[in-house]
Amino acid sequence: MPTINERKQQLTKRLGELEARLNGIETELDQPMSQDWEDRSAEREGDEVLESMGNSGLDEIAMINAALERIENGAYGQCVQCDETIVDARLDLLPHTHLCRNCATAAAAA
Ligand SMILES: [Zn+2]
């Protein structure tokens, strides 16, 4: 079973990867538009894909930051809704989760 420090390392590493990826996306979006009309619409579609990728990355960054904060507060690994302990198998898959399996299932069904 991973220690809280290992969880923290895992989260911090993931945060670094996401930030690096988002920085990459921004560089890509800042590229000047092609002068060629035909290339432009294709480029614009590509930019939309990159932007939506960026948004889901931002959501994950926010969740990871919140998880790191819960580690600092000693509340990590507890469901924010029902206070149940979140099982390790779930934290292995989703180290930034703030909901136990029951609450996450209920939230997804709502
Ligand atoms: Zn719960």
Boltz pocket constraint, residues with backbone or C-beta under 6 A from the ligand:
constraints:
  - pocket:
      binder: B
      contacts: [[A, 79], [A, 80], [A, 81], [A, 82], [A, 83], [A, 84], [A, 99], [A, 100], [A, 101], [A, 102], [A, 103], [A, 104]]
      max_distance: 6.0
